[in-house]
Amino acid sequence: MIKGAGGLNEDQRNRLLQMVIGVRRLLEADISRRLESEYGIHEDGTVEEEDALPNLDAAGLALRHEEIAYLNHLKAQGRTAEAAVHALILELAFTWLNRLAALRMLEERGVFRESIRRGLESQGFRFFAAQDDVAYHLYQSNRNDEAYVRYIQHLCEQMNHRVHVLFDMDGIAGHLLPSPLALLEVVAALNDPDLADVWRHDETLGWIYQYFTPRELRKQARKESAAPRNQEELAFLNQFYTPRYVVEFLTDNALAAQWTAMRGGKTALLEQCRMLIRSREGWPEVSPVQDPRDFTVLDPACGSGHFLLYAFDLFVTIYHEAYEDPDLGASLREEFPDPEAFRRQVPRLILEENLYGVDIDVRAVQIAALALYLRAQRAWQEMDISMTERPLVERVNIAIAEPLPGEVNFLSEFVRGLRSRVASEEQLGVLGSLVRAAWHEMQQTGELGSLLRVEYGMENARQEALKHWKVPLVSVQMRIFSPQKAPAQHILDLSEAADMDFWENLDMLVEEALEEYAAQHKNGDAPLRRMFSRDAEQGFAFIALMRRRYRVVLMNPPFGDPTPGSKAYLAKHYPRTKNDLYAAFVERGLELLQPGGRLGAITSRTGFFLKSFQRWREEVLMGEGRLVALADLGYGVLDTAMVETAAYVVEKQVEEKP
């Protein structure tokens, strides 16, 4: 077994649970106290006048303005003032717990010097205190705790360049830290000897994510309503950790089975994948990938990324076998003629090209992206590749599914600002209509997640715009605003090259405009504008993932009734599967597959025998798909979920050519 790849045992999980409970209470109390005593922001949503806070200097006032802007941003999404303050405290506590835990795991993987393991006695801190003028002065003044906080900020800023998603120091969590005393108490909790063996495991952050939401909160929500009432409840009521053996069963028979068939059974995956079903009839003929970088995997409800972490392990084998394969590895050998250079690139290639995830919970997205980054670091560590020789990971393909920001005035301002990026008023009108269409389509994303068929709504908007736009569409593939499909020529009217560039580079144009919009406002509503731009950029990243088609889809989707706000959408767009979220996710998952691709899911088993699921069985599971593996698991599989489960793999039917 690969070091660190196995799961935490029950004793380790219990110890981690107790740590998370204690640290959450500690951080929430500390952050709440700081907001009230230093910045005049109370838990009930009351915000004191600035005149009542003479202790704040210019930096303190700037941070208070950012805190208030963040609360207004949350209220624009529909939260009350009290709920907005609670959400802010929760986000800050969660972010700093995970940042410190992540730093502990990063030092375990040799990314930087010892920094958390021994707190104030850590070698990395002492080296920093001797080199940094401010930290040296604090250290010499016997203010070691403040110097250590500065060191933690330094580490986060360093990591921000490598894995932005959790270590973003431009956001509010980068400016409002726990107090020095609270931070050192968290570090001491992480360094409890009883936890020393958990930090090498890739899934540790996933368990922290699950344990952060108190069980009593879940129980109370279920007591008050049988179905989730909003996005937040939908997220935490479906936080059920997928057991390792289920992850292996589904991934082995969806991902590994296809690769094994491509290799005619000649692969090390037969030994590596203990759950892979061997057919007596041999391996079926499947359409091979031309390049393993096109062998993509999506988890449309990824949580903390357990399916993707295990898929990473399989892709390490896949890449090395592909490189030696005369057919499957031709493009790899052409791009990486040096085998040793290729070996160093494999972890980066897996993260950037093969693994994709979506979730409605921003905390899950943070954890999944970071867990994959940590997995890559461990791979390089096991190859004895030093930090300076490790390739830079440019992106991790994990997207948050949430509504585009609610500040309509900023949207109008942003659209007007696009004028400098287009060649004519006509282009501006088309671009503005497409951006507004995206905003409209994304309004229910937070409660629907991957079920939102946003790519089709955007395609309709694009086609409507094209009725008034004479450009040739041959070979035009709009990467964000349309689903990926064969191009078709609609108008035989050769126009200026500038027009063609406009359509081909539309997504890049919007992304660059958002970055500029966030950067150009230095005062006034600048924090709100930055939040608007960041959320909009995340929204377009979600659209980009939804327009792709994947070779493998793996999931442990939400189950049960949808939220009240999403029922009408499901009834319209998923009439065959609207009765349960998991059934709709399976239908959507098959839709997101390439023909011949495979979907693996663990869900309630009710769909296999209840009459109300007949259309799901006949038209989806055995119509659009073909059931290739099934394990009837029963109760007790998904933690505290009182549901009987089944794990199964479905192959998408290949449409017969006429």
C-alpha positions in Angstrom: 0.0 0.0 0.0 1.2 3.5 -0.8 2.3 5.3 2.3 -0.4 7.6 3.6 -3.0 6.2 1.1 -5.0 4.1 3.6 -7.8 5.4 5.7 -7.8 6.6 9.3 -8.9 3.9 11.8 -11.7 4.5 14.2 -9.4 5.4 17.1 -7.6 8.0 15.0 -10.9 9.5 13.8 -12.2 9.8 17.4 -9.1 11.6 18.5 -9.4 13.9 15.5 -13.0 14.5 16.2 -12.3 15.7 19.8 -9.6 18.0 18.6 -11.8 19.6 15.9 -14.6 20.2 18.4 -12.3 21.9 20.9 -10.5 24.0 18.3 -13.7 25.1 16.7 -15.1 26.4 20.0 -11.8 28.1 20.8 -11.6 29.9 17.4 -15.2 30.9 17.3 -15.0 32.4 20.8 -11.7 34.2 20.0 -12.9 35.6 16.6 -16.3 36.7 18.1 -14.5 38.5 20.9 -12.2 40.3 18.5 -15.0 41.4 16.2 -17.0 42.8 19.1 -14.2 44.3 21.3 -11.9 45.6 18.6 -14.2 46.4 15.6 -17.6 47.0 17.2 -19.4 44.1 15.3 -21.7 42.1 17.5 -23.0 38.6 17.1 -26.6 39.8 16.8 -25.6 41.8 13.7 -25.4 45.2 15.4 -22.5 47.3 14.1 -21.4 50.2 16.3 -20.7 53.7 14.9 -17.1 54.4 14.0 -16.9 57.2 16.5 -17.3 54.7 19.3 -14.0 53.0 18.4 -11.3 55.6 19.0 -8.7 52.7 19.6 -8.6 51.8 15.9 -5.8 53.2 13.8 -5.8 53.5 10.0 -5.1 49.8 9.5 -7.7 48.8 12.0 -10.3 51.0 10.3 -9.5 49.6 6.9 -10.0 46.1 8.2 -13.3 47.1 9.8 -14.4 48.5 6.5 -13.5 45.2 4.8 -15.4 43.2 7.5 -18.5 45.3 7.0 -18.2 45.0 3.3 -18.1 41.2 3.6 -21.2 41.3 5.8 -23.0 43.4 3.2 -21.9 40.9 0.5 -23.5 38.1 2.5 -26.7 40.1 3.1 -26.9 40.7 -0.6 -27.1 36.9 -0.9 -30.3 36.9 1.3 -28.9 36.5 4.8 -30.0 38.4 7.8 -27.5 40.7 9.7 -27.2 38.1 12.5 -26.8 35.2 10.1 -24.2 37.1 8.2 -22.1 37.7 11.3 -22.4 34.0 12.2 -21.3 33.0 8.7 -18.3 35.3 9.0 -17.2 33.8 12.3 -17.7 30.3 11.0 -15.7 30.9 7.8 -12.8 32.5 9.7 -12.7 29.7 12.3 -12.9 27.0 9.6 -10.3 28.6 7.4 -7.7 29.1 10.1 -8.2 25.6 11.5 -7.6 24.2 8.0 -4.7 26.5 7.2 -2.9 25.4 10.3 -3.7 21.7 9.8 -2.6 22.1 6.2 0.7 23.6 7.2 1.2 20.7 9.6 0.6 18.3 6.7 2.8 20.3 4.3 5.8 20.2 6.6 5.2 16.4 6.9 5.6 16.2 3.1 8.9 18.2 3.1 7.4 21.4 1.5 9.1 23.6 4.0 11.1 23.6 7.3 9.6 22.4 10.6 7.1 25.1 11.5 4.1 23.7 13.3 5.4 20.5 14.8 7.1 22.2 17.7 5.4 25.6 17.7 7.7 28.3 19.1 10.6 25.9 19.1 10.3 25.0 15.4 13.4 25.4 13.3 11.6 27.3 10.6 10.3 29.9 13.0 13.7 30.4 14.6 15.3 30.8 11.2 12.6 33.3 10.2 12.9 35.3 13.4 16.6 35.7 12.8 16.0 36.9 9.2 12.9 39.1 9.4 13.5 42.5 11.0 10.0 42.9 12.5 10.0 39.3 13.8 13.5 39.7 15.2 12.4 42.8 17.1 9.4 41.1 18.5 11.4 38.0 19.5 14.0 40.1 21.2 11.3 42.0 23.1 10.0 38.7 24.5 6.9 38.9 22.3 7.5 35.5 20.7 3.8 34.8 20.2 3.4 37.9 18.0 6.5 37.0 16.1 5.1 33.5 15.5 1.8 35.0 14.2 3.9 37.0 11.7 5.7 33.8 10.7 2.4 32.0 10.1 1.3 34.9 7.9 4.6 34.5 6.0 4.0 30.8 5.4 0.4 31.4 4.2 1.7 34.1 1.7 4.3 31.6 0.4 1.6 29.0 0.0 -0.7 31.5 -1.7 1.5 31.4 -4.8 1.2 27.6 -4.9 -2.3 26.7 -3.9 -4.4 29.8 -3.8 -7.8 28.3 -2.8 -7.2 28.1 0.9 -4.3 30.4 1.4 -5.8 33.5 -0.3 -4.3 36.3 1.8 -6.2 39.0 -0.1 -9.5 37.9 1.4 -10.8 38.7 4.9 -9.2 35.6 6.5 -5.8 36.9 5.3 -6.3 40.1 7.3 -8.2 38.9 10.4 -6.2 36.3 12.2 -6.8 34.6 15.5 -5.2 36.3 18.5 -1.6 35.2 19.2 -2.8 33.3 22.3 -5.6 31.5 20.5 -3.3 30.6 17.5 -0.7 29.1 19.8 -3.5 27.1 21.6 -4.6 25.7 18.2 -1.0 24.8 17.3 -0.7 23.0 20.7 -3.9 21.0 20.0 -2.5 20.0 16.6 0.7 18.8 18.2 -1.1 16.5 20.7 1.0 13.3 20.7 -2.2 11.3 20.2 -2.5 13.0 16.8 1.1 12.5 15.6 0.1 9.7 13.2 -2.8 11.4 11.4 -1.0 14.1 9.5 0.6 11.8 6.9 -2.9 10.6 5.7 -4.3 12.3 2.7 -7.9 12.1 4.0 -7.2 13.9 7.3 -8.5 17.2 6.0 -11.6 15.5 4.8 -12.4 14.2 8.2 -11.8 17.7 9.7 -14.3 19.1 7.2 -16.9 16.5 8.2 -16.3 17.0 11.9 -16.4 20.8 11.8 -20.2 20.8 11.5 -21.5 19.6 14.9 -23.7 16.5 14.9 -26.2 18.3 17.1 -26.7 20.9 14.3 -27.5 18.1 11.9 -29.9 16.5 14.3 -31.7 19.8 15.0 -32.1 20.6 11.3 -33.5 17.1 10.6 -35.9 17.4 13.5 -37.2 20.7 12.2 -37.6 19.7 8.6 -37.5 16.4 6.7 -36.0 18.1 3.7 -33.1 20.6 3.6 -34.6 24.2 3.6 -31.7 26.0 2.0 -28.2 25.7 0.5 -26.4 25.5 3.9 -28.6 22.7 5.1 -28.3 20.8 1.8 -24.5 20.9 2.2 -24.1 19.8 5.8 -27.0 17.4 5.9 -25.3 15.4 3.1 -21.8 15.4 4.6 -21.4 11.6 4.8 -17.9 10.3 4.4 -17.6 7.6 1.7 -15.8 4.5 3.1 -12.5 3.6 1.5 -13.8 0.2 0.2 -16.7 1.9 -1.5 -14.4 4.5 -3.1 -12.2 1.6 -4.4 -15.1 -0.5 -5.7 -16.6 2.4 -7.7 -13.3 3.8 -9.0 -11.8 0.4 -9.8 -14.8 -0.6 -11.9 -15.3 2.8 -13.6 -11.7 4.2 -14.1 -9.4 1.2 -13.8 -11.7 -1.1 -15.8 -11.6 1.2 -18.8 -7.8 1.5 -18.7 -7.4 -2.2 -18.3 -9.6 -2.8 -21.3 -7.5 -0.3 -23.3 -4.4 -2.2 -22.4 -5.9 -5.6 -23.1 -5.5 -6.7 -19.5 -1.8 -5.9 -19.5 -1.6 -3.4 -16.6 -0.3 -3.2 -13.0 -3.8 -2.0 -12.0 -4.9 -5.7 -11.9 -2.7 -6.0 -8.8 -3.2 -2.4 -7.5 -7.1 -2.5 -7.6 -8.4 -5.1 -5.2 -12.0 -4.3 -6.0 -11.7 -4.6 -9.8 -14.1 -7.2 -11.2 -12.5 -9.6 -13.6 -14.7 -10.8 -16.5 -14.4 -14.5 -17.5 -15.1 -13.3 -21.1 -12.0 -11.1 -21.2 -11.8 -7.3 -21.4 -14.3 -5.6 -23.7 -13.2 -3.5 -26.6 -13.3 0.2 -25.7 -12.4 3.3 -27.7 -8.9 4.2 -26.5 -7.8 7.7 -25.4 -5.3 9.3 -27.7 -3.6 10.9 -24.8 -4.0 10.0 -21.0 -4.5 13.7 -20.4 -7.9 13.3 -22.1 -8.9 10.5 -19.6 -10.9 12.9 -17.4 -12.7 12.2 -14.1 -15.4 14.3 -12.5 -17.0 14.2 -9.1 -20.1 16.4 -9.4 -20.6 16.5 -5.6 -17.0 16.1 -4.5 -17.1 17.0 -0.8 -13.5 16.8 0.4 -12.4 14.9 -2.6 -12.0 11.2 -1.5 -12.9 9.8 -4.9 -10.4 12.1 -6.6 -7.6 11.3 -4.1 -7.9 7.6 -4.9 -8.2 8.2 -8.6 -4.8 10.1 -8.3 -3.2 6.9 -7.2 -4.5 5.0 -10.2 -3.4 7.8 -12.6 0.2 7.5 -11.4 0.2 4.0 -12.8 -1.8 5.0 -15.9 0.7 7.7 -16.9 3.8 5.5 -16.5 2.2 2.7 -18.5 1.0 5.1 -21.1 4.5 6.5 -21.6 5.7 3.1 -22.5 2.8 2.2 -24.7 3.5 2.8 -28.4 0.0 4.0 -29.1 -1.3 5.6 -25.9 1.9 7.4 -25.1 3.0 8.9 -28.4 2.0 12.5 -27.5 3.6 12.2 -24.0 6.9 11.0 -25.4 6.9 13.8 -28.0 6.4 16.5 -25.3 8.6 14.8 -22.6 11.4 13.0 -24.4 13.4 12.7 -21.2 11.9 9.9 -19.0 13.1 11.5 -15.8 11.7 14.9 -16.6 8.4 13.1 -17.5 8.4 11.3 -14.1 8.7 14.7 -12.3 5.7 16.1 -14.3 3.3 13.2 -13.6 1.7 14.6 -10.3 1.2 18.0 -12.0 -0.3 16.5 -15.1 -2.8 14.5 -13.0 -4.0 17.6 -11.1 -4.2 19.9 -14.1 -5.5 17.5 -16.7 -7.4 14.6 -15.2 -9.2 15.4 -12.0 -12.3 17.7 -11.7 -14.7 18.3 -8.9 -17.7 20.5 -8.0 -19.5 21.2 -4.7 -22.0 23.7 -3.4 -20.0 24.2 -0.1 -17.0 26.5 -0.4 -15.4 24.8 2.6 -15.5 21.5 0.7 -14.0 23.1 -2.3 -11.1 24.5 -0.2 -10.4 21.1 1.3 -10.7 19.1 -1.9 -8.3 21.4 -3.8 -5.8 21.4 -0.9 -6.0 17.6 -0.4 -5.1 17.1 -4.1 -2.2 19.5 -3.8 -1.0 17.7 -0.7 -1.3 14.3 -2.6 0.9 15.6 -5.3 3.5 16.8 -2.8 3.6 13.4 -1.2 4.1 11.8 -4.6 7.1 14.0 -5.2 8.4 13.3 -1.7 8.2 9.6 -2.3 10.2 10.1 -5.6 12.9 11.9 -3.6 12.3 15.1 -5.6 13.4 18.2 -3.7 11.1 21.2 -3.3 13.1 23.2 -5.8 12.7 20.5 -8.5 9.0 20.0 -8.1 7.0 21.5 -11.0 4.6 24.4 -10.2 1.0 23.3 -10.2 -0.8 26.0 -12.2 -4.4 24.9 -11.4 -6.5 22.5 -9.5 -9.9 21.9 -11.2 -12.3 22.2 -8.3 -15.2 24.6 -8.7 -17.7 26.1 -6.3 -21.3 25.9 -7.5 -23.0 29.0 -6.1 -25.0 31.9 -7.4 -23.1 34.6 -9.2 -22.8 37.7 -6.8 -26.0 39.5 -5.9 -24.7 43.1 -6.3 -26.7 44.1 -9.4 -25.3 47.6 -9.4 -21.8 46.1 -9.7 -22.9 43.9 -12.5 -24.2 46.8 -14.5 -21.0 48.7 -13.8 -18.9 45.7 -14.9 -20.8 45.3 -18.1 -20.4 49.0 -19.0 -16.7 48.6 -18.3 -16.4 45.9 -21.0 -16.6 48.7 -23.7 -12.8 49.1 -23.8 -12.4 45.4 -24.6 -14.6 45.1 -27.7 -14.5 46.6 -31.2 -18.0 48.0 -31.5 -21.2 48.8 -29.6 -22.7 45.7 -31.2 -20.1 43.5 -29.6 -20.7 45.2 -26.3 -24.4 44.5 -26.5 -23.8 40.8 -27.4 -21.2 40.4 -24.6 -23.4 42.2 -22.1 -26.4 40.0 -22.9 -24.3 36.8 -22.5 -22.9 37.9 -19.2 -26.4 38.8 -17.9 -27.7 35.5 -19.2 -25.0 33.7 -17.1 -26.2 35.7 -14.0 -29.7 34.7 -14.6 -28.9 31.0 -15.2 -26.8 30.8 -12.1 -29.3 32.1 -9.6 -30.2 28.6 -8.3 -26.8 27.1 -8.5 -26.3 27.0 -4.7 -29.2 24.6 -4.2 -28.8 22.7 -7.5 -25.0 22.4 -7.9 -24.1 20.2 -10.8 -27.8 19.6 -11.5 -28.0 23.0 -13.0 -27.9 22.6 -16.8 -26.2 26.0 -17.1 -24.3 25.1 -20.3 -27.6 24.7 -22.2 -29.0 27.9 -21.0 -25.8 29.7 -22.1 -25.9 28.0 -25.5 -29.5 29.2 -26.0 -28.3 32.8 -25.2 -25.4 32.4 -27.6 -27.6 31.2 -30.4 -30.1 34.1 -29.8 -27.2 36.5 -30.0 -25.9 35.0 -33.2 -29.2 35.7 -35.0 -28.0 39.3 -35.1 -24.3 38.6 -35.7 -22.9 37.5 -39.0 -19.8 35.4 -38.3 -18.7 32.0 -39.5 -19.0 29.4 -36.7 -16.9 26.7 -38.3 -14.3 25.6 -35.7 -15.5 28.1 -33.1 -15.6 26.4 -29.7 -16.6 28.8 -27.0 -15.0 27.2 -23.9 -17.2 28.7 -21.3 -20.4 29.8 -22.9 -21.4 26.6 -24.7 -21.4 22.8 -24.2 -18.5 21.0 -25.9 -19.9 19.5 -29.0 -19.1 19.2 -32.7 -19.0 22.7 -34.4 -21.6 23.5 -37.0 -21.7 26.2 -39.7 -24.7 28.4 -39.3 -24.0 31.4 -41.6 -21.8 31.4 -44.7 -20.7 35.0 -44.3 -17.0 35.6 -43.9 -16.5 38.5 -41.6 -13.5 40.4 -40.2 -10.9 38.4 -38.3 -11.6 40.6 -35.3 -15.1 39.3 -35.1 -13.8 35.7 -35.1 -11.3 36.5 -32.4 -14.2 38.0 -30.3 -16.1 34.8 -30.3 -13.1 32.5 -29.9 -11.7 34.5 -26.9 -14.9 35.5 -25.2 -14.2 33.6 -22.0 -10.7 34.9 -21.7 -12.0 38.4 -22.3 -14.5 38.1 -19.4 -11.9 36.6 -17.0 -9.3 39.4 -17.7 -12.0 42.0 -17.3 -13.0 40.7 -13.9 -9.4 40.7 -12.7 -9.0 44.3 -13.9 -12.3 45.3 -12.4 -11.2 44.0 -9.0 -7.8 45.7 -9.2 -8.7 49.1 -10.4 -10.8 50.1 -7.4 -8.6 51.2 -4.6 -11.0 52.8 -2.2 -14.7 53.3 -1.5 -16.5 50.0 -2.3 -13.2 48.3 -3.2 -13.6 45.3 -0.9 -17.1 44.7 -2.2 -15.9 45.0 -5.8 -13.1 42.5 -5.2 -15.6 40.0 -3.6 -17.9 40.5 -6.6 -15.1 39.8 -9.1 -13.8 36.8 -7.1 -17.3 35.2 -6.9 -18.0 36.0 -10.6 -14.7 34.3 -11.6 -15.6 31.2 -9.6 -19.0 31.1 -11.2 -17.5 31.1 -14.7 -15.1 28.4 -13.6 -18.1 26.3 -12.7 -19.7 26.9 -16.1 -16.4 25.8 -17.7 -16.5 22.4 -15.9 -20.1 21.8 -16.8 -19.6 22.2 -20.5 -16.9 19.5 -20.6 -17.7 15.8 -21.1 -15.8 13.2 -19.0 -14.6 9.6 -19.4 -15.5 8.8 -15.7 -18.0 10.3 -13.3 -17.8 9.3 -9.6 -20.0 10.4 -6.8 -21.7 10.1 -3.4 -24.5 12.6 -4.3 -27.1 14.2 -2.0 -30.2 12.1 -1.5 -33.8 12.7 -0.5 -36.1 15.6 -1.1 -34.7 18.8 -2.8 -34.9 22.2 -1.2 -38.2 24.1 -1.7 -36.5 26.6 -3.9 -35.2 24.0 -6.4 -38.3 21.8 -6.8 -39.8 23.7 -9.8 -36.4 23.5 -11.7 -36.2 19.8 -11.0 -39.7 19.2 -12.1 -39.1 21.0 -15.4 -35.6 19.7 -16.2 -35.6 16.2 -14.5 -39.2 15.0 -14.9 -38.1 11.3 -14.8 -36.0 11.7 -11.6 -37.4 14.6 -9.7 -38.6 12.4 -6.8 -35.1 12.1 -5.3 -31.9 14.1 -5.6 -29.7 11.1 -6.1 -31.7 9.9 -9.1 -31.4 13.3 -10.7 -27.6 13.2 -10.1 -27.3 9.8 -11.8 -29.3 11.2 -14.8 -27.1 14.3 -14.9 -23.9 12.2 -14.4 -24.7 10.1 -17.5 -25.3 13.3 -19.4 -21.9 14.6 -18.4 -20.2 11.4 -19.7 -18.7 10.8 -23.1 -20.3 7.8 -24.9 -18.8 4.6 -23.6 -17.8 6.3 -20.3 -18.6 5.0 -16.9 -20.4 6.4 -13.9 -19.9 5.1 -10.3 -22.2 6.1 -7.5 -23.2 5.1 -4.0 -26.9 6.1 -3.3 -30.0 4.8 -1.6 -31.0 1.4 -2.9 -34.7 2.3 -3.1 -34.4 3.2 -6.8 -33.9 -0.5 -7.7 -37.3 -1.7 -6.5 -39.8 1.2 -5.8 -42.4 1.8 -8.5 -41.9 5.6 -8.3 -38.3 5.0 -9.7 -39.5 2.9 -12.7 -38.6 5.5 -15.3 -35.2 6.0 -13.7 -34.5 2.3 -13.9 -35.9 1.8 -17.4 -35.0 5.0 -19.2 -31.9 6.2 -17.4 -30.1 3.3 -15.7 -30.9 0.6 -18.3 -31.8 2.9 -21.2 -29.2 5.6 -21.5 -26.8 3.4 -19.6 -25.9 -0.2 -19.0 -25.5 -1.6 -15.4 -22.1 -3.3 -15.2 -21.5 -3.7 -11.5 -23.7 -3.6 -8.4 -23.1 -4.1 -4.7 -26.1 -4.1 -2.3 -24.6 -2.7 0.9 -27.6 -2.2 3.3 -27.4 0.0 6.4 -24.5 1.4 8.3 -22.3 2.4 5.4 -22.6 6.2 5.4 -21.7 7.2 8.9 -24.9 8.3 10.7 -27.2 8.3 7.6 -30.2 6.1 8.2 -30.4 4.8 4.7 -29.8 1.5 3.0 -27.3 2.0 0.2 -26.1 0.4 -3.0 -22.9 1.0 -5.0 -23.1 0.6 -8.7 -21.3 1.3 -12.0 -23.2 2.3 -15.2 -21.7 2.5 -18.7 -23.1 5.2 -21.0 -24.5 3.6 -24.2 -22.7 4.4 -27.4 -25.1 5.8 -29.9 -25.3 3.7 -33.0 -24.4 5.5 -36.3 -27.2 5.5 -38.9 
